[in-house]
Amino acid sequence: MVIGYKRMACAALSGMLLYGCGTTPRFNENFGTSVRANVAAQVLDPAAVANTNPAAGMEGSTAIIAQGRYQDSFKATEPPIRPLIINGAGGK
């Protein structure tokens, strides 16, 4: 009786494995569209690397202070949360 269950289990397992190998996903015509759009957005202006004009933004001293505050925000750790302990014993 045990041998019959083992054979049935092996047959079922091998059938599932073969079924998993036999199917392939069916892709539609939009497969890869988002990747192509992202690549196109990254190479929109290939001559941008030759631009030596700096981007407009903060002045240097303000940017240094903001960067310092940003880096310091990772140094401070949050205080640990105490676990809520509920005693169901009801002892006095």
C-alpha distances in whole Angstrom, upper triangle without the diagonal:
4,5,5,7,9,10,11,13,15,16,17,19,20,21,23,25,26,27,29,31,32,34,37,40,42,46,49,52,53,51,53,56,56,56,58,60,60,61,64,65,65,67,70,73,72,76,75,75,79,80,82,83,81,79,81,80,80,83,82,83,81,78,78,78,75,73,74,73,69,69,69,67,64,66,66,62,61,61,58,57,56,53,53,52,51,51,49,50,54,55,59
4,5,5,6,9,10,11,12,14,15,16,18,20,21,23,24,26,27,29,30,32,36,38,41,44,47,51,51,49,50,54,53,53,56,58,58,59,62,63,63,65,67,70,70,73,73,72,76,77,79,80,78,76,78,77,77,80,79,80,78,75,75,75,72,70,70,69,66,65,66,64,61,62,62,59,58,58,55,54,53,50,50,49,49,49,47,48,52,53,57
4,5,5,6,9,10,10,12,14,15,16,18,20,21,22,24,26,27,28,31,34,37,40,43,46,49,50,48,49,53,53,52,55,57,57,58,61,62,62,64,66,69,69,72,72,71,75,76,78,79,77,76,78,77,77,80,79,80,78,75,75,75,72,70,71,70,67,66,67,65,62,63,63,60,60,60,56,55,55,52,53,52,52,52,50,51,55,56,60
4,5,5,6,9,10,11,12,14,15,16,18,20,21,22,24,26,27,29,33,35,38,41,44,48,48,46,48,51,52,51,54,56,56,57,60,61,61,63,65,68,68,72,71,71,74,76,78,79,77,75,77,76,77,80,79,80,78,75,75,75,72,70,71,70,67,66,67,65,62,64,64,61,60,60,57,56,56,52,53,52,52,52,50,52,55,57,61
4,5,5,6,9,10,10,12,14,15,16,18,20,21,22,24,26,27,31,33,36,39,42,46,46,44,46,49,49,49,52,54,53,54,57,58,59,61,63,66,66,69,69,68,72,73,75,76,74,73,74,73,74,77,76,77,75,72,72,72,69,67,68,67,63,63,64,61,58,60,60,57,56,57,53,52,52,49,49,48,48,48,47,48,51,53,57
4,5,5,6,8,10,10,12,14,15,16,18,20,21,23,24,26,30,32,35,38,41,45,45,43,45,48,48,47,50,52,52,53,56,57,57,59,61,64,64,67,67,66,70,71,73,74,72,71,73,72,73,75,74,75,73,70,70,70,68,65,66,65,62,61,62,60,57,59,59,56,55,56,52,51,51,48,49,48,48,49,48,49,52,54,58
4,5,5,6,9,10,10,12,14,15,16,18,20,21,22,25,28,31,34,37,40,44,44,42,44,47,47,47,50,52,52,52,55,57,57,59,61,64,63,67,67,66,70,71,73,75,73,71,73,72,73,76,75,76,74,71,71,72,69,67,68,67,63,63,64,62,59,61,61,58,57,58,55,54,54,51,52,51,51,52,51,52,55,57,61
4,5,5,6,9,10,10,12,14,15,16,18,20,21,23,27,29,32,35,38,42,42,40,42,45,46,45,48,50,50,51,54,55,55,57,60,63,62,66,66,65,69,70,72,73,72,70,72,71,72,75,74,75,73,70,70,71,68,66,67,66,62,62,63,61,58,60,60,57,56,57,54,53,53,50,50,50,50,51,49,51,54,56,60
4,5,5,6,9,10,11,12,14,15,17,19,20,22,25,27,30,33,37,40,41,38,40,43,43,43,46,48,48,49,51,53,53,55,57,60,60,63,63,62,66,67,69,70,69,67,69,68,69,72,71,72,70,67,67,67,64,62,63,62,59,58,59,57,54,56,56,53,53,53,50,49,49,46,47,47,47,47,46,48,51,53,57
4,5,5,6,8,10,10,12,14,15,17,18,21,24,26,29,32,36,39,40,37,39,42,43,42,45,47,47,47,50,52,52,54,56,59,58,62,62,61,65,66,68,69,68,66,68,67,69,71,70,71,70,66,67,67,64,62,63,62,59,58,59,57,54,56,57,54,53,54,51,50,51,48,49,49,49,50,49,51,54,56,60
4,5,5,6,9,10,10,12,14,15,16,19,22,25,28,31,34,38,39,36,38,41,42,42,44,46,46,47,50,51,52,53,56,59,58,62,62,61,65,66,69,70,68,67,69,68,69,72,71,73,71,67,68,68,65,63,64,64,60,60,61,59,56,58,59,56,55,56,53,52,53,50,51,51,51,52,51,53,56,58,62
4,6,5,6,9,10,10,12,14,15,17,21,23,26,29,32,36,36,34,36,39,40,39,42,44,44,45,48,49,49,51,54,57,56,60,60,60,63,64,67,68,66,64,66,65,67,70,69,70,68,65,65,66,63,61,62,61,58,57,59,56,53,56,56,53,53,53,51,49,50,47,48,48,48,49,48,50,53,55,59
4,5,5,6,9,10,11,13,14,16,19,22,25,28,31,34,35,32,34,37,38,37,40,42,42,43,46,47,47,49,51,54,54,58,57,57,60,62,64,65,63,62,64,63,64,67,66,67,65,62,62,63,60,58,59,58,55,54,56,53,50,53,53,50,50,51,48,47,48,45,46,46,47,48,47,49,52,54,58
4,5,5,6,8,10,11,12,15,18,21,24,27,30,34,34,32,34,37,37,37,39,42,42,42,45,47,47,48,51,54,53,57,57,56,60,61,64,65,64,62,64,63,65,68,67,68,66,63,63,64,61,59,60,60,56,55,57,55,52,54,55,52,52,53,51,50,51,48,49,50,50,51,51,53,56,58,62
4,5,5,6,9,10,10,13,16,19,22,25,28,32,33,30,32,36,36,36,38,41,41,42,44,46,46,48,50,53,53,57,56,56,60,61,64,65,64,62,64,63,65,68,67,68,67,63,64,65,61,59,61,60,57,56,58,56,53,55,56,53,53,54,52,51,52,49,50,50,51,52,51,53,56,59,62
4,5,5,6,9,10,11,15,17,20,23,26,30,30,28,30,33,33,33,36,38,38,39,42,43,43,45,47,51,50,54,54,54,57,58,61,62,60,59,61,60,61,64,64,65,63,60,60,61,58,56,57,56,53,53,54,52,49,52,52,50,49,51,48,47,48,46,46,47,47,49,48,50,54,56,59
4,5,5,6,9,11,14,16,19,22,26,29,30,27,29,32,32,32,34,37,37,37,40,42,42,43,46,49,48,52,52,51,55,56,59,60,59,57,59,59,60,63,62,63,62,58,59,60,57,54,56,55,52,51,53,51,48,50,51,49,49,50,48,47,48,46,47,48,48,50,49,52,55,57,61
4,5,5,6,9,12,15,18,21,25,28,29,26,28,32,33,32,34,37,37,37,40,42,42,44,46,49,48,52,52,52,55,57,59,61,60,58,60,60,62,64,64,65,64,60,61,62,59,56,58,58,54,54,56,54,51,53,54,52,52,53,51,50,52,49,50,51,52,54,53,55,58,61,64
4,5,5,7,10,13,16,19,22,26,27,24,27,30,31,31,33,35,35,36,39,40,41,42,44,48,47,51,51,51,55,56,59,60,59,57,59,58,60,63,63,64,62,59,60,61,58,55,57,57,53,53,55,53,50,53,53,51,51,52,50,49,51,48,49,50,51,53,52,54,57,60,63
4,6,6,9,11,14,17,21,24,25,22,24,27,28,28,30,32,32,33,36,37,38,39,41,45,44,48,48,48,51,53,55,56,55,53,56,55,57,60,59,61,59,55,56,57,54,52,54,53,49,49,51,49,46,49,50,48,47,49,47,46,48,45,47,48,48,50,50,52,55,58,61
4,6,8,11,14,17,21,23,25,22,23,27,28,27,29,32,32,32,35,37,37,38,41,44,43,47,47,47,50,52,54,56,55,53,56,55,57,60,59,61,59,56,57,58,55,52,54,54,50,50,52,50,47,50,51,49,49,51,49,48,50,48,49,50,51,53,53,56,59,61,64
4,7,10,13,16,19,22,24,21,23,27,28,28,29,32,33,33,35,37,38,39,41,44,44,48,48,48,51,53,56,57,56,55,57,57,59,62,61,63,61,58,59,60,57,55,57,56,52,52,55,52,50,53,54,52,52,54,52,51,53,51,52,53,54,56,55,58,61,63,67
4,7,9,13,16,19,20,18,21,24,25,25,27,29,30,31,33,35,35,37,39,42,42,46,46,46,49,51,53,55,54,52,54,54,56,59,59,61,59,55,56,57,54,52,54,54,50,50,53,50,48,51,52,50,50,52,50,49,51,49,50,51,52,54,54,57,60,62,66
4,6,9,13,16,17,15,17,20,22,21,23,26,26,27,29,31,32,33,35,38,38,42,42,42,46,47,50,51,50,49,51,51,53,56,56,58,56,53,54,55,52,50,52,51,48,48,50,48,46,49,50,48,48,51,49,49,51,49,50,52,53,55,55,58,60,63,66
4,6,10,13,14,11,14,17,18,19,20,23,24,24,26,28,29,31,32,36,36,40,40,40,44,45,48,49,48,46,48,48,50,53,53,55,53,50,51,52,49,47,50,49,45,46,48,46,44,47,48,46,46,49,47,46,49,47,48,50,51,54,53,56,59,62,65
4,7,10,11,10,13,15,17,18,19,21,23,24,25,27,29,30,31,35,35,39,39,40,43,44,47,48,47,46,48,48,50,53,54,56,54,50,52,53,50,48,51,50,46,47,50,47,45,49,50,48,48,51,49,49,51,49,50,52,53,56,56,59,61,64,67
4,7,8,6,10,12,14,15,16,18,19,20,22,24,25,26,27,31,31,35,35,36,40,41,44,45,44,42,44,44,47,50,50,53,51,47,49,50,47,45,48,48,44,45,47,45,43,47,48,47,47,49,48,48,50,49,50,52,53,56,56,60,62,65,68
4,5,6,10,10,13,15,15,17,19,20,21,23,25,26,26,30,31,34,35,36,39,40,43,44,43,41,43,44,46,50,50,53,50,47,49,50,47,46,49,48,44,45,48,46,44,48,49,48,48,51,50,49,52,51,52,54,55,58,58,61,63,66,69
4,6,9,9,12,13,13,14,17,18,18,21,23,23,24,27,28,32,32,34,37,38,41,42,41,39,42,42,45,48,49,51,49,46,49,50,46,45,48,48,44,45,48,46,45,48,50,49,49,52,51,51,54,53,54,56,57,60,61,64,66,69,72
4,6,5,8,10,10,11,14,15,16,18,20,21,21,25,26,30,30,31,34,35,38,39,38,36,38,39,41,45,45,48,46,43,45,46,43,42,45,44,41,42,45,42,41,45,46,45,45,48,48,48,50,50,51,53,55,58,58,62,63,66,69
4,6,8,9,10,12,13,14,16,18,19,20,21,25,26,29,30,31,34,35,38,39,38,36,38,39,41,44,45,47,45,42,44,45,42,40,43,43,39,40,43,41,40,43,45,44,44,47,46,46,49,48,49,52,53,56,57,60,62,65,68
4,6,5,6,9,10,11,12,14,16,17,18,22,22,26,26,27,30,31,34,35,35,33,35,36,38,41,42,44,42,39,41,42,39,37,40,40,37,37,41,39,37,41,42,42,42,45,45,45,48,47,49,51,53,56,57,60,62,65,68
4,5,5,6,9,10,10,12,14,16,16,20,21,24,24,26,29,30,33,33,33,31,33,34,37,40,40,43,41,38,40,41,38,37,40,40,36,37,40,38,37,41,42,42,42,46,45,45,49,48,50,52,54,57,58,61,63,66,68
4,5,5,6,9,10,10,12,14,15,19,20,23,23,24,28,28,31,31,31,28,30,31,33,37,37,40,37,34,37,38,34,33,36,36,32,34,37,35,34,37,39,38,39,42,42,42,45,45,46,49,51,54,55,59,60,63,65
4,5,5,6,9,10,11,13,14,17,18,22,21,22,26,26,29,30,29,28,30,30,33,36,36,39,37,34,36,37,34,32,36,36,32,33,36,34,33,37,38,38,39,42,42,42,46,45,47,50,52,55,56,59,61,64,66
4,5,5,6,9,10,11,12,15,16,20,20,21,24,25,28,29,29,27,30,31,34,37,37,40,38,35,37,39,36,34,37,38,34,35,38,37,36,39,41,41,42,45,45,46,49,49,51,54,55,59,60,63,65,67,70
4,5,5,6,9,10,10,14,15,19,19,20,23,24,27,27,27,25,27,28,31,34,35,38,36,33,35,37,33,32,36,36,32,34,37,35,35,38,40,40,40,44,44,45,48,48,50,53,54,58,59,62,64,67,69
4,5,5,6,9,10,13,14,18,17,18,22,22,25,25,25,23,25,26,28,31,32,35,33,30,32,33,30,29,32,32,29,30,33,32,31,35,36,37,37,41,41,42,45,45,47,50,52,56,57,60,62,65,67
4,5,5,6,9,12,12,16,15,16,20,20,24,24,24,23,26,26,29,32,32,35,34,30,33,35,32,30,33,34,30,31,35,34,33,36,38,39,40,43,44,44,48,48,50,53,55,58,60,63,65,67,70
4,5,5,6,9,10,14,14,16,19,19,23,23,24,22,25,26,29,32,33,36,34,31,34,36,33,31,35,35,32,33,37,36,35,38,40,41,42,45,46,47,50,51,52,56,58,61,62,66,67,70,72
4,6,5,9,10,14,13,15,18,18,21,21,21,19,21,23,26,29,29,32,31,28,30,32,29,28,32,32,29,30,34,32,32,36,38,38,39,43,44,44,48,48,50,53,56,59,60,64,65,68,70
4,6,8,9,12,11,12,15,16,19,19,19,18,21,22,25,27,28,31,29,26,28,30,28,26,30,30,27,28,32,31,30,34,36,37,38,42,43,44,47,48,50,53,55,59,60,64,65,68,70
4,5,6,9,9,11,14,15,18,19,19,18,22,23,26,29,29,32,31,28,30,33,30,29,32,33,30,31,35,34,34,37,39,40,42,45,46,47,51,52,54,57,59,63,64,67,69,71,73
4,6,9,9,12,14,14,18,18,19,18,20,22,26,28,29,32,31,28,31,33,31,29,33,34,31,32,36,35,35,38,40,42,43,46,47,48,52,53,55,58,60,64,65,69,70,72,74
4,5,6,9,10,11,14,15,16,15,18,21,24,26,27,31,30,27,30,32,30,29,32,33,31,32,36,35,35,39,41,42,44,47,49,50,53,54,56,60,62,66,67,71,72,74,76
4,5,7,9,10,14,16,17,17,20,23,26,28,28,32,31,28,30,33,31,29,33,34,32,33,36,36,36,39,41,43,44,48,49,51,54,55,58,61,63,67,68,72,73,75,77
4,5,6,7,11,13,15,15,19,21,25,26,26,30,30,27,29,32,31,29,33,34,32,33,37,37,37,40,42,44,46,49,51,52,56,57,60,63,65,69,71,74,75,77,79
4,5,5,9,10,11,12,15,18,21,22,23,27,26,23,26,29,27,26,29,31,28,30,33,33,33,36,39,41,42,46,48,49,53,54,56,60,62,66,68,71,72,74,76
4,6,8,10,11,13,16,19,21,23,22,26,26,23,25,28,27,25,28,30,28,29,32,33,32,35,38,40,42,45,47,49,52,54,56,60,62,66,68,71,72,74,76
4,6,9,11,13,17,19,22,23,23,27,27,24,26,29,28,27,30,32,30,31,35,35,35,38,41,43,45,48,50,52,56,57,60,63,66,69,71,74,76,78,79
4,6,8,10,13,16,19,20,20,24,24,22,24,27,26,25,28,30,29,29,33,34,34,36,39,41,43,47,49,51,54,56,58,62,65,68,70,73,75,76,78
4,6,9,12,15,17,18,18,21,22,20,22,25,24,23,26,29,27,28,32,33,33,35,38,40,43,46,48,50,54,56,58,62,65,68,70,73,75,76,78
4,7,9,12,15,15,16,20,20,18,20,24,23,22,26,27,26,28,31,32,33,35,37,40,42,45,48,50,53,55,58,61,64,67,70,73,74,76,77
4,6,9,11,12,12,16,17,14,17,20,19,19,22,24,23,24,27,28,29,31,34,36,38,42,44,46,50,52,54,58,60,64,66,69,70,72,73
4,6,10,11,12,16,15,13,16,19,17,17,21,22,21,23,26,26,27,30,32,34,36,40,42,44,48,49,52,55,58,61,64,67,68,70,71
4,7,9,11,14,13,12,16,18,16,17,20,21,21,23,25,26,27,30,32,34,36,39,42,43,47,49,51,55,57,61,63,66,67,69,70
4,7,9,12,10,9,12,14,13,14,17,18,17,20,22,22,24,27,28,31,32,36,38,40,44,46,48,52,54,58,60,63,64,66,67
4,6,8,6,6,10,11,10,11,14,15,15,18,20,20,22,24,26,29,30,34,37,38,42,44,47,50,53,56,59,62,62,64,65
4,6,6,6,9,10,11,12,15,16,17,19,20,21,24,25,27,30,32,35,38,40,44,46,49,52,55,58,61,64,65,66,67
4,6,5,6,9,10,10,12,14,15,16,18,20,22,23,25,29,31,34,37,39,43,45,48,51,54,58,60,63,64,65,66
4,5,5,6,9,10,11,13,14,16,17,19,21,22,23,27,29,32,35,38,41,44,46,50,53,56,59,61,62,63,64
4,5,5,6,9,10,11,12,14,15,17,19,21,22,25,27,30,33,35,39,42,44,47,50,53,56,59,60,61,61
4,5,5,6,9,10,10,12,14,15,18,19,21,24,26,29,32,34,38,40,43,46,49,53,55,58,59,60,61
4,5,5,6,9,10,11,12,14,16,17,19,23,25,28,31,33,37,40,42,46,49,52,55,57,58,59,60
4,5,5,6,9,10,11,12,15,16,17,21,23,26,29,31,35,37,40,43,46,50,52,55,56,57,57
4,5,5,6,9,10,11,13,15,16,19,21,24,27,29,33,36,38,41,44,48,51,53,54,55,56
4,5,5,6,9,10,12,13,15,18,21,24,27,29,33,35,38,41,44,47,50,53,54,55,56
4,5,5,6,9,11,11,13,16,19,22,25,28,31,34,37,40,43,46,49,52,52,54,54
4,5,5,6,9,10,11,14,16,20,23,25,28,31,34,37,40,43,46,49,50,51,51
4,5,5,7,10,11,14,16,19,22,24,28,30,33,36,39,43,45,48,49,50,51
4,5,6,7,10,13,15,19,21,24,27,30,33,36,39,42,45,48,49,50,51
4,5,5,7,10,13,16,19,22,25,28,31,34,37,40,43,46,47,48,48
4,6,6,9,11,14,17,19,23,25,28,31,35,38,41,43,44,45,46
4,6,7,10,14,16,18,22,24,27,30,34,37,39,42,43,44,45
4,6,10,13,15,18,21,24,27,30,33,36,39,42,43,44,45
4,7,9,12,15,18,21,24,27,31,33,37,39,40,41,41
4,6,9,12,15,18,21,24,27,30,33,35,37,37,38
4,6,9,12,15,18,21,24,27,30,33,34,35,36
4,6,9,12,15,18,22,24,28,30,31,31,32
4,6,9,12,15,19,21,24,27,28,29,30
4,6,9,12,15,18,21,24,25,26,27
4,6,9,12,15,18,21,22,23,24
4,6,10,12,15,18,19,21,22
4,6,10,13,15,16,18,20
4,6,9,12,13,15,17
4,6,9,10,12,15
4,6,7,9,11
4,6,8,12
4,5,9
4,7
4
